[in-house]
């Protein structure tokens, strides 16, 4: 898979985030690999980079804020996701090892135990016409820890051997998203393609400098 935009710098082979020189994966993805191995998502693809202080990062905060501009932010995210899936979905399915398109869709629950469905569910429903697999937090009062938590979620309605499109809004460490991918595989999913609306990039982190230069030069 190509990154969300053309880059001339090193990025993690899993999450497309900044990585130290000489390493194929960032620290968090390397830790996840050691904890869960083949239970992780078969492909992780961010739709874009959510750089703190820029539009995508603001929309990912704003669409679930309940403020006056929340609907506009949600509409921009909806258009972005629909365009991405239409133009690049087939490449994502191939990267995940699917023979064709996914047969089901799931949404990563809020790692903070937010009651009710995740706010991104409405955006996904407007873009994806697939049976929905329900992921529920087993212990609502206990948020997902930063690494992989294999007991965090229960899975309902998953046909054995399904190819699943898993959606999340933001990737920071990837713990919640990869825990959801692992739960799906433990429940019988054959492959999991994880699509994230925004891969978080913190300008204050020195490790992000090279990636930010590449993003700005490609803009």
N, C-alpha and C positions, 0 to 999 in steps of 0.2 A: 504493500500500500504506500502511496505517496502521502506526505504530510498534508495538512489542511491547505497550506500555501507553499510554494517553492521556497526551500531554505538552503542556505549554504553553510550550515553549522551542524555541530553534533547534537543529536537529540536521543533521548531514551528510545530504544527499539520497541518498548511496550506502550508508553503513554505519550510520547512525543514531547516530553518536557525537557528542561535543561539537564545535562549530565556532565559529570567531571571527565576531563580528558583521560582516555585510556579505558573507559568503562562503557559497556554496551547498554546497561540499564542504570536508571537512577537508584538511589538508596532504597526508596520505598518499594519500587517494583522488584528489586533484588530481594528484599525482605519478604515480599508477598510470594515470590517464586519459591523461596526456601520453606515457607509455611504451608503452601497449598499446592505447589507443583502443577499438575495437569488439570486441577480443578479450576484454575483461573480461566478467564475469558480467552477464547481462541484468537480474537482480534480486538484491539482497543483503538478506536478511531475518534478523535475529537473533531467536531465540525469546525471549530475555530479556537483561537487562543484568547482567553479572557484576561487581558492585561489590566491590572488594577489602575483605575482612573480613566479607562477608555470605555467606549460605547457598549461592547459586548458584556464586560464585567458589570457595568451599570444596569443593563437590561436583566442580567441574571439575578441581581439583587432586587430590582424594581418590580419584576413581573409578579412576585409573590408578596409584595409589601402591603397591598391593599390601598396604596395611595392613588391619587387621581390619574397618574400616568402609567399605572400597572397594566391596563388593557393595551395601551400602545406598545409597551415593552413586550408583552406576551405575543402580540401580533407580529412584531419583528422576529422574535424567536421562532414562531410558527412558520413564517415564510422561509427563514434560514434553514430550518430542519427539512421542510418539504422539498426545497430546492436541492439540498444535499442528498437526500434519499433518492430523488429522481435522477440526479446526475451521476451519483457515485455509489448508490446502493449495491449494484451488481459487483463492484470491485470489493466492497466490504464483505459481501457474502462469500466471495471466492477466498478472500484473505482468511476468513474464519473456517474454511474447509467445507462449506455447504455446497451441496450438489446443485441447488437452485436458490430460490428465495426462502427466507425464514417462514416457519409455519405457525409461529406464535410470537407475542410481544409481552414484555414485562417492564415495569418501572421500578427503579431502586427506591425503596422507602427513605424517608428522612432519617439520617443518622441521629438526629436530636430527639427522636420520638414524637414528632409533630402529629397531633391527632388527625384522623381522616386521611384521604388520599393525598399523595404528593402533588403540589401545585403543577408540576410538569405533566401530570396525567392528561389534563385537558388538551395541552399542546400536542402530545403524542396521539391522542384519539382522533384529532383532526387531520393527522398526516398519515396514519397507519391503519389499514383495514385488516386486522388480524385478530384471532382469538387472544384474549388477555389472560395471562398467567398471574395469579395473585401472590404477591410476596408480603408477608405480614411479620412484624416484629414480635418475637416470642415473649420478650420482656420489655413492654413499652417504657418502663421507667429507667431502663438501662440503655444508654446510647451505644452505638457500635464503637468499639475501641479502634485505635488508629491502625492497627494491623489487620490481619484476616481473622474473622470470628465465624467459625463454621457452624455455631449453634445460634446465631443471631436471628435467622429468618426461618419461617415455615413457608412451604410452597403448596399452592392449591391449583388444581386444574391442569396440570402438565401431562400431556401424553408422553409415554415412554418413547425415547428416541427423537424427540422434537428438536428442530433447529430454532433457536430462540434469538430474537432481537431484543437486547436489553438496553434501556435508555436511562440516562442520568443527566441532570442539568449541569453539574459542575464537578470537575476532578481537581482535588487538591492533593491528598495522599493516595487516593484510590481505594482506601480500606473498605468503605461501604459498598462501592461498586463491585469490587472483586469478591467481597463476601457474598454479595447477591449472585454473582456468576457461579461461585462454588456451591451455593445452595441449590441453584438450578441443576447443576451437573450431578450433585448428590441425589437429587430427586428424579434423575433419569434423562436430562437433556443430553442430546448428542453433541451439539456445538452451541456456543454462545458468542454472538457478535455484540460487543459493547460499544454503543455510540454515545458520546458525551457532547452536550451542546458547547461547553466551554472548558478548555484545559487552562486552569488558573496559572498565571504567571505573575510573580511578585517583583516589581522593579527594584525593590529594596534589597533583594537577594543577589549577592554578587555573582552567583552561579547563573543568573538569568541574563547577564549582560550580553553575551554573544548571541543568544536567541533573540533578544530584543533588537539588537542591531540588524539581524537578518530580517525580522518582521518589518521593521521600519524601512529598510531598503527595498523590500518587496511591495510595500504599500503604494 
